[in-house]
Amino acid sequence: MPMHQYFMGMSQLELINRAPGFFKYQPHNVAAHSWKVTQIAQFLADVEEQGGATINWKSVYEKALNHDYTERFIGDIKTPVKYATSTLRSMLADVEDSMTENFIKSEIPEQFQAAYTRRLGEGKDSTIEGKILSISDKIDLLYEAYGELEKFNPEPVFVNIFQSSLEALAEFKDMASVKYLAKEILPEIFKEEFIHKNLLFDLAKSLLPDFAEVIKD
């Protein structure tokens, strides 16, 4: 029971496109997304640590690097479909959990199974590291949508993705990392020209008080 299939799975993740079924000027795959989320999480953990939080760095990296590995089993399902109903979302999660458990038992050496059960489990939990993962995931999603809006891609799904990303980030608006995003990064984004900019600008102001305060000055 070597790690051959686990290593092979990394290449498979390069072949799984994100936001499938929509025209994109710049396609993204799950492997690249995982790398970007890890880079973002690393920075956000720095921000939180400088703000006084105690960070478990091992957990940050494990959660970020592995958070979408299990998509090799079910692919990247369109977000509107994946979250259409809570029942469907729960059923998909059950399938993913079952396939992950079977994969670990059959393909991961026994002495490493506990570690990979932890790594391939749901990383978006109530810990600060889990919250950092949630924020990082949405920031990369926001930037994927922004890249298409900046190129004036008329697909309405990218406006919806940008909107839903802002709404998800607003759930963590009291965290130092989201405050940094609102004060330092979003103003830079909105200096650029892109389709539906005014709509998204107003939404950001309404959702993130720190952003509204900065752009008022």
C-alpha positions as CSV (number, residue, x, y, z in Angstrom):
1,M,0.0,0.0,0.0
2,P,2.4,2.8,-1.2
3,M,1.5,6.4,-1.8
4,H,1.4,6.0,-5.6
5,Q,-2.3,6.8,-6.1
6,Y,-2.1,9.8,-3.8
7,F,0.7,11.2,-5.8
8,M,-1.1,10.4,-9.1
9,G,-4.1,12.4,-7.8
10,M,-2.1,15.6,-7.8
11,S,-1.8,15.4,-11.5
12,Q,-5.5,14.7,-11.8
13,L,-6.3,17.9,-9.9
14,E,-4.5,19.8,-12.7
15,L,-7.1,18.5,-15.1
16,I,-10.2,19.5,-13.1
17,N,-11.3,22.9,-14.2
18,R,-13.0,25.3,-11.8
19,A,-16.3,26.9,-12.7
20,P,-17.0,24.3,-15.4
21,G,-19.4,25.1,-18.2
22,F,-18.8,28.8,-18.4
23,F,-16.7,30.8,-20.9
24,K,-13.5,32.0,-19.3
25,Y,-10.7,34.1,-20.7
26,Q,-8.4,32.5,-18.1
27,P,-9.3,29.0,-17.1
28,H,-8.3,27.8,-13.6
29,N,-7.8,24.3,-12.2
30,V,-8.1,22.8,-8.8
31,A,-4.3,22.2,-8.3
32,A,-3.5,25.9,-9.0
33,H,-6.4,27.0,-6.8
34,S,-5.0,25.0,-3.9
35,W,-1.6,26.5,-4.3
36,K,-3.0,30.1,-4.4
37,V,-5.2,29.5,-1.4
38,T,-2.1,28.3,0.5
39,Q,-0.2,31.4,-0.4
40,I,-3.1,33.6,0.6
41,A,-3.6,31.7,3.9
42,Q,0.1,32.1,4.7
43,F,-0.3,35.9,4.4
44,L,-3.6,36.1,6.3
45,A,-2.1,34.0,9.1
46,D,0.7,36.6,9.3
47,V,-1.9,39.4,9.6
48,E,-3.8,37.5,12.3
49,E,-0.6,36.8,14.2
50,Q,0.5,40.4,14.1
51,G,-2.9,41.2,15.4
52,G,-2.3,39.1,18.5
53,A,-3.7,35.7,17.5
54,T,-1.9,32.5,18.2
55,I,-1.5,30.6,15.0
56,N,-1.0,26.8,14.5
57,W,1.1,27.1,11.4
58,K,1.1,23.4,10.7
59,S,-2.7,23.4,10.7
60,V,-2.7,26.5,8.4
61,Y,-0.6,24.7,5.8
62,E,-2.3,21.3,6.1
63,K,-5.8,22.8,5.7
64,A,-4.9,25.1,2.8
65,L,-2.9,22.6,0.8
66,N,-5.4,19.8,1.1
67,H,-8.7,21.5,1.2
68,D,-9.8,20.5,-2.3
69,Y,-7.8,17.3,-2.8
70,T,-11.0,15.3,-2.5
71,E,-12.4,17.0,-5.6
72,R,-10.4,14.3,-7.5
73,F,-13.3,12.0,-6.5
74,I,-16.3,14.1,-7.5
75,G,-14.9,17.0,-9.5
76,D,-15.6,20.7,-9.1
77,I,-19.4,20.9,-9.2
78,K,-20.9,24.2,-10.4
79,T,-21.5,26.3,-7.3
80,P,-25.2,27.0,-8.1
81,V,-25.8,23.3,-8.3
82,K,-23.6,22.3,-5.4
83,Y,-25.5,24.7,-3.0
84,A,-29.0,24.5,-4.7
85,T,-30.5,22.8,-1.6
86,S,-29.1,21.8,1.8
87,T,-30.2,18.2,1.1
88,L,-28.2,18.0,-2.1
89,R,-25.2,19.6,-0.4
90,S,-25.4,17.1,2.4
91,M,-25.7,14.2,0.0
92,L,-22.6,15.3,-2.0
93,A,-20.7,15.7,1.3
94,D,-21.7,12.2,2.3
95,V,-20.5,10.8,-1.0
96,E,-17.2,12.7,-0.8
97,D,-16.6,11.6,2.8
98,S,-17.3,8.0,2.0
99,M,-15.0,8.0,-1.1
100,T,-12.3,9.8,0.9
101,E,-12.5,7.2,3.8
102,N,-12.3,4.3,1.3
103,F,-9.4,5.9,-0.4
104,I,-7.4,6.4,2.8
105,K,-8.1,2.8,3.9
106,S,-7.0,1.3,0.6
107,E,-4.3,3.7,-0.7
108,I,-2.6,5.3,2.4
109,P,-0.1,3.2,4.4
110,E,-1.6,2.3,7.8
111,Q,1.0,4.3,9.8
112,F,0.0,7.5,7.9
113,Q,-3.8,7.0,7.8
114,A,-4.6,9.1,10.9
115,A,-2.6,12.0,9.5
116,Y,-4.4,11.9,6.1
117,T,-7.8,11.5,7.7
118,R,-7.1,14.8,9.4
119,R,-5.6,16.4,6.3
120,L,-8.4,15.3,3.9
121,G,-11.2,16.1,6.3
122,E,-13.3,19.3,6.3
123,G,-10.8,22.1,7.0
124,K,-13.3,24.9,7.4
125,D,-14.0,24.6,11.0
126,S,-14.4,27.1,13.9
127,T,-10.7,27.3,14.7
128,I,-8.8,30.4,13.6
129,E,-7.0,28.3,11.1
130,G,-10.3,27.0,9.7
131,K,-11.5,30.5,9.4
132,I,-8.3,31.6,7.6
133,L,-9.0,28.8,5.1
134,S,-12.5,29.9,4.5
135,I,-11.4,33.5,3.9
136,S,-8.5,32.5,1.7
137,D,-10.8,30.3,-0.4
138,K,-13.2,33.1,-1.0
139,I,-10.4,35.6,-1.8
140,D,-9.1,33.4,-4.5
141,L,-12.6,32.9,-5.8
142,L,-13.1,36.6,-5.8
143,Y,-9.9,37.1,-7.8
144,E,-10.9,34.5,-10.3
145,A,-14.2,36.3,-10.9
146,Y,-12.4,39.7,-10.9
147,G,-10.0,38.5,-13.6
148,E,-13.0,37.8,-15.9
149,L,-14.9,41.0,-15.0
150,E,-11.7,43.0,-15.7
151,K,-11.7,41.5,-19.2
152,F,-15.4,42.4,-19.6
153,N,-16.6,38.8,-19.7
154,P,-20.4,39.1,-20.1
155,E,-21.1,35.8,-18.3
156,P,-23.4,36.8,-15.4
157,V,-22.0,34.0,-13.2
158,F,-18.8,36.0,-12.5
159,V,-20.8,38.9,-11.1
160,N,-22.6,36.4,-8.9
161,I,-19.4,34.8,-7.8
162,F,-17.9,38.2,-6.9
163,Q,-21.0,39.1,-5.0
164,S,-21.2,35.8,-3.1
165,S,-17.5,36.0,-2.2
166,L,-18.0,39.4,-0.7
167,E,-21.0,38.2,1.3
168,A,-19.0,35.2,2.6
169,L,-16.1,37.4,3.5
170,A,-18.5,39.7,5.4
171,E,-19.2,36.9,7.8
172,F,-15.6,37.3,9.1
173,K,-15.6,41.1,9.0
174,D,-14.3,41.4,12.6
175,M,-11.2,39.3,11.9
176,A,-7.9,41.2,11.4
177,S,-7.3,39.6,8.0
178,V,-10.7,40.7,6.6
179,K,-10.2,44.2,8.0
180,Y,-6.8,44.2,6.1
181,L,-8.5,43.1,3.0
182,A,-11.2,45.8,3.3
183,K,-8.8,48.6,4.1
184,E,-5.8,47.8,1.9
185,I,-6.7,45.4,-0.9
186,L,-10.3,46.1,-2.0
187,P,-9.5,49.8,-2.6
188,E,-6.8,48.8,-5.0
189,I,-9.2,46.4,-6.8
190,F,-11.8,49.2,-7.2
191,K,-9.2,51.6,-8.7
192,E,-9.3,49.4,-11.8
193,E,-12.0,49.4,-14.5
194,F,-14.2,46.3,-14.8
195,I,-17.7,45.4,-15.8
196,H,-20.4,46.0,-13.1
197,K,-17.9,47.9,-11.0
198,N,-20.4,50.3,-9.5
199,L,-22.8,47.5,-8.4
200,L,-20.0,45.6,-6.7
201,F,-18.5,48.7,-5.2
202,D,-21.8,49.6,-3.5
203,L,-22.2,46.0,-2.3
204,A,-18.7,46.0,-0.8
205,K,-19.5,49.3,1.0
206,S,-22.7,47.9,2.5
207,L,-21.1,44.6,3.6
208,L,-17.7,45.7,4.9
209,P,-17.7,48.8,7.2
210,D,-13.9,49.1,7.1
211,F,-14.0,49.4,3.3
212,A,-16.8,52.0,3.5
213,E,-14.7,54.0,6.1
214,V,-11.5,53.9,4.0
215,I,-13.1,55.0,0.7
216,K,-15.0,57.8,2.5
217,D,-11.7,59.6,3.5
